[in-house]
């Protein structure tokens, strides 16, 4: 019985078992907030994320940058959308915050919100 409970606890705590559909829906909701937010909009491409926790870490890092209004991160595609006050922060600062986590980040050629 203890093995069974341990297995259930391990399954519930493992991010690899997260639902990609739920993650995509969360990104869609966050993206809508970024699009509705004031400020400059930017799409970044982030490489190296493998799970929802990775996306949460990137969002937290961006949220810690003064001038960031909102962000949305999709670990499945690497797409990261950011709304920010360009008088307070530059794109290079956003990229540096992501790189500090160990991911590769570049300004995307995708049109924002597409």
Rosetta blueprint (number, residue, H / E / L):
1 X L
2 X H
3 X H
4 X H
5 X H
6 X H
7 X H
8 X H
9 X H
10 X H
11 X H
12 X H
13 X H
14 X L
15 X H
16 X H
17 X H
18 X L
19 X L
20 X H
21 X H
22 X H
23 X H
24 X H
25 X H
26 X H
27 X H
28 X H
29 X H
30 X H
31 X H
32 X H
33 X H
34 X H
35 X H
36 X H
37 X L
38 X L
39 X L
40 X E
41 X E
42 X E
43 X E
44 X E
45 X E
46 X E
47 X E
48 X L
49 X L
50 X L
51 X L
52 X H
53 X H
54 X H
55 X H
56 X H
57 X H
58 X H
59 X H
60 X H
61 X H
62 X H
63 X H
64 X L
65 X L
66 X L
67 X L
68 X E
69 X E
70 X E
71 X E
72 X E
73 X E
74 X L
75 X L
76 X L
77 X L
78 X L
79 X E
80 X E
81 X E
82 X E
83 X E
84 X E
85 X L
86 X L
87 X L
88 X L
89 X L
90 X L
91 X H
92 X H
93 X H
94 X H
95 X H
96 X H
97 X H
98 X H
99 X H
100 X L
101 X L
102 X L
103 X L
104 X E
105 X E
106 X E
107 X E
108 X L
109 X L
110 X L
111 X L
112 X L
113 X L
114 X L
